[in-house]
Amino acid sequence: MASSGDYLSQIDISNEEKDKLVAEVIRYIIFKTHQNSGCPIKREELTQIVTKNYRNRGLPAIVIEEAKEKLSSIFGYELRELQRARPSSTAQGHPPQHNVVDSKSYVLISKLPAEVYRKYVEDVDTAHVTGFNFVVVSIVHLAGGKIPEESLWHHLRRMGLSENDEKHPVLGNIKQAVELLVQQRYLQKAKINGPEGNITFYELAERAIDGPVSEKIKEYVAQIVNKNVTTEEG
């Protein structure tokens, strides 16, 4: 099997040019992650950085793989490819209606130990958003991974969070805060054709199903359940 160096010589690109492309991809990933509140980055976006000047089909894969290695060894991030979760079908056999095109995408995940991340990286000013996101995803998890939109808002209204509140003192526009979870791929949204008309559901998406996040949710839910049991016994 030819090395990446041999391959680069075959397509007439130097190591210096390749390193420049890797740096461009890394800069784009870090900037876009910050700019878009952690929303996934499509592979085609990274591919276009390479192919705007180089037409070889195999080069983007080499550049992205090296960018992944450098993000890990230098910046302490894992560039994780998302396994696209498809909305489930209904019991009546009608497929959900959605406009999302399946494609490869990536998110940055910190590889730092939790205590180090909290001390040196975590922004206390955004902790409330993280807490809100975790609660919403936990509600959907407790509902079996899928919940009607009205039921989700019913639970949130019990917490004092209304879909009509556009100026919450901490979270701002509540409805947009929930929709951001869809963009970040913690949730996915689908309209189901039922006997009573179209019903919108929220369902866990790939980032919420992902191992580390899923385990944290289960641990959190278990703590709440155990706490309630202890309180009732007391």
C-alpha positions in Angstrom: 0.0 0.0 0.0 1.4 3.4 -1.0 2.2 5.9 1.7 0.5 9.3 1.7 3.9 10.8 0.6 4.0 8.6 -2.4 0.4 9.4 -3.2 1.1 13.2 -3.0 4.0 12.9 -5.4 1.7 11.1 -7.9 -0.8 14.0 -7.9 1.8 16.7 -8.0 1.4 18.3 -4.6 4.2 19.0 -2.1 4.1 18.3 1.6 4.1 22.1 2.2 1.0 22.5 0.0 -0.7 19.6 1.8 0.2 21.1 5.3 -1.3 24.4 4.2 -4.5 22.7 3.3 -4.6 20.8 6.6 -4.1 24.1 8.4 -7.0 25.7 6.5 -9.3 22.8 7.3 -8.4 23.0 11.0 -9.0 26.8 11.1 -12.3 26.3 9.3 -13.5 23.6 11.8 -12.6 25.6 14.9 -14.0 28.9 13.6 -17.2 27.3 12.3 -17.8 25.3 15.5 -17.5 28.5 17.5 -19.6 30.6 15.1 -22.4 28.1 14.8 -22.7 27.1 18.5 -21.3 23.6 17.9 -23.6 22.7 15.0 -22.2 19.8 12.8 -19.9 20.7 9.9 -20.7 18.9 6.7 -17.9 16.9 5.1 -18.6 18.6 1.8 -17.7 21.9 3.3 -14.2 20.6 4.2 -13.9 18.9 0.9 -14.5 22.2 -1.0 -11.6 23.8 0.9 -9.3 21.2 -0.8 -11.0 20.9 -4.2 -11.2 24.7 -4.9 -7.6 24.4 -6.1 -6.9 20.7 -6.4 -9.2 18.3 -8.4 -7.9 14.9 -7.2 -10.7 12.9 -5.6 -8.5 11.2 -3.0 -6.8 14.3 -1.6 -9.7 15.6 0.6 -9.7 12.3 2.6 -5.9 12.6 3.2 -6.2 16.2 4.3 -9.3 15.6 6.6 -7.6 12.6 8.2 -4.4 14.6 9.0 -6.5 17.5 10.3 -8.3 15.0 12.6 -4.9 13.8 13.9 -3.6 17.3 14.6 -6.8 18.4 16.3 -6.4 15.5 18.6 -2.6 15.7 19.3 -2.3 19.5 19.4 -5.7 20.9 20.4 -7.1 18.0 22.5 -10.2 17.6 20.3 -11.8 14.6 18.7 -13.2 15.3 15.3 -16.1 12.8 15.5 -18.0 11.7 12.4 -21.8 11.6 13.2 -23.7 8.5 12.3 -26.9 10.0 10.9 -30.0 8.9 12.8 -33.2 8.6 10.7 -36.5 9.5 12.2 -38.5 6.4 13.1 -41.7 5.6 11.1 -45.2 5.5 12.7 -47.2 2.5 13.8 -49.5 3.2 10.9 -46.6 2.7 8.5 -46.4 6.3 7.2 -42.8 7.5 6.9 -42.0 10.8 8.7 -41.8 13.9 6.5 -38.4 15.6 6.8 -36.3 17.7 4.5 -32.8 16.7 5.9 -30.4 15.4 3.3 -28.3 12.5 4.7 -24.6 13.4 4.5 -21.5 12.9 6.5 -20.8 15.5 9.1 -18.5 16.2 12.0 -18.5 17.7 15.5 -15.6 18.7 17.8 -15.6 16.8 21.1 -13.1 17.8 23.9 -10.8 15.0 25.0 -9.8 16.7 28.2 -10.7 15.1 31.5 -14.0 16.6 32.9 -12.4 18.3 35.8 -9.7 20.0 33.6 -12.4 21.0 31.1 -14.5 22.6 33.8 -11.6 24.5 35.3 -9.9 25.8 32.2 -12.3 25.6 29.2 -15.9 25.7 30.3 -17.6 29.1 30.1 -19.7 29.8 33.2 -21.7 32.4 31.3 -23.1 29.6 29.0 -23.6 27.0 31.8 -27.4 27.8 31.8 -27.7 26.9 28.1 -25.9 23.6 28.7 -28.3 22.9 31.6 -31.4 23.7 29.5 -30.2 21.5 26.7 -29.5 18.6 29.0 -33.0 18.9 30.6 -34.8 19.0 27.2 -32.8 16.0 25.9 -33.5 14.2 29.2 -37.3 14.8 28.8 -37.2 13.2 25.3 -35.1 10.3 26.7 -37.6 9.7 29.5 -40.4 9.7 26.9 -38.8 6.7 25.2 -36.6 8.7 22.8 -39.6 10.4 21.0 -42.2 12.9 22.2 -45.0 14.9 20.5 -44.1 18.6 20.3 -47.1 19.6 22.5 -46.0 17.2 25.2 -42.5 18.6 25.3 -43.8 22.1 25.7 -46.2 20.9 28.3 -43.3 19.7 30.4 -41.3 22.9 29.7 -44.3 25.1 30.7 -44.4 23.3 34.0 -40.8 24.6 34.5 -41.9 28.1 33.6 -40.6 28.0 30.0 -43.1 29.0 27.4 -42.8 28.6 23.6 -44.1 32.2 23.3 -41.4 33.6 25.6 -39.0 35.5 23.3 -37.2 37.5 26.0 -36.4 35.0 28.8 -33.9 36.7 31.2 -31.5 33.8 30.9 -32.3 31.8 27.7 -33.7 34.5 25.4 -36.1 33.1 22.8 -37.1 29.7 24.3 -38.5 28.3 21.0 -35.2 29.2 19.2 -33.3 27.5 22.1 -35.1 24.3 21.4 -34.7 24.6 17.6 -30.9 25.0 18.1 -30.9 21.5 19.6 -32.3 20.3 16.2 -29.5 22.2 14.3 -26.9 20.8 16.7 -28.3 17.3 16.0 -29.2 16.5 19.6 -32.9 16.3 18.5 -34.6 15.8 15.1 -38.0 16.9 14.2 -40.5 15.1 12.0 -44.2 15.5 11.0 -46.3 12.4 11.2 -49.5 11.9 9.2 -52.0 10.5 11.7 -55.8 10.1 11.9 -56.1 13.5 13.6 -53.9 15.3 11.0 -50.2 16.2 11.1 -48.4 15.8 14.5 -44.9 17.1 15.0 -42.6 14.9 17.1 -39.2 15.5 18.6 -36.9 12.5 18.6 -33.3 11.9 19.9 -30.8 12.5 17.1 -27.3 11.1 16.7 -25.5 13.4 19.2 -27.9 12.4 22.0 -27.6 8.8 21.1 -23.8 9.0 21.1 -22.2 6.9 23.9 -20.8 9.6 26.2 -23.9 11.8 26.1 -26.3 8.9 26.4 -24.5 7.6 29.4 -24.5 11.0 31.1 -28.3 11.3 30.6 -28.9 7.8 32.0 -26.7 8.7 35.0 -28.5 12.0 35.6 -31.9 10.3 35.3 -30.9 7.5 37.7 -29.7 10.1 40.3 -33.0 11.9 40.1 -35.0 8.7 40.5 -32.9 7.5 43.4 -33.2 10.9 45.1 -37.0 10.8 44.8 -37.1 7.3 46.2 -34.9 8.3 49.1 -37.1 11.3 49.8 -40.3 9.2 49.7 -38.8 6.6 52.1 -37.6 9.4 54.4 
